[in-house]
Amino acid sequence: MSENLLVIFRALPYFLKGTLITMEIVVGGLAIGLIVGIPLSMGEVYGKKYVANLISIYVAFFRGIPFLVLLFLFYLGVFPSIGLGLSALAAAILIIGLRDAAYQSQIFRGSIKSLGEGQMLAARSLGMTQFQAIWNIILPQALRISLPGWSNLYSIMLKNSAVCYALGVMELLTRASFVSSRTYKPMPIYLSCAVIYLILTYGGVKLLNLLENKLKIPGYGEER
């Protein structure tokens, strides 16, 4: 076995632990983005004008500032100032989730608007409240329509998770950098790291595509 392969073989268990932390960041961030993004999209579409304006400011803030700047701003500034003592990992998940919510809200907003106003009007004419119509009619369809956008967000968030290296989170890239500095073998180490990211990206997008095909609305978006 060559020296490079031996280095990779010895580092692989260490990398796999970092991969689990990377996926923890991605899954946690997507979950927070979903929980926060849905109310944001609803407020932007159905809320009063001042609510929509506040949400627009939130979206512009998190989409307009580089992720690395957001990490330092919240972890070193905002969180300590409000007495929120979070570990680097927890802070990274929360920050990436709040940022992802800005993007998810726009995906959901587009999906809701693509349904048109007819379904809301029909539901209200049947005696449903606006909340009931949103929860039972609009939201289930909007979530299914949003799945292609989710695939893109997953791959983007997976790559953004590497930036958490700046906070010292022991994710995949941090561990690869540590091993590289100890072994003086950057090429095989970072190449194996890149392969793992490629597998995670391709595998995750493939699973989301399968979910999209299973849950797609029959006839929606098909040419006639």
DABELDA-V692256 format. One line per field, one symbol per residue. psi: psi as a letter, one per 40 degrees, with the letter a starting at -180 (. if undefined). A space follows every 10 residues. Layout:
# DABELDA-V692256
psi = ???
This chain:
# DABELDA-V692256
psi = hidddddddd eddddddddd dddddddddd dddddddddd dddddeiidd dddddddddd dddehidddd dddddecddd defggiiddd dddddddddd dddddddddd dddeeieddd dddddeeiid dddddddddd dddddedddd dddddddddd dddeddeehf addddddddd ddefgddddd dddddddddd dddddddddd ddddeihheh eii.
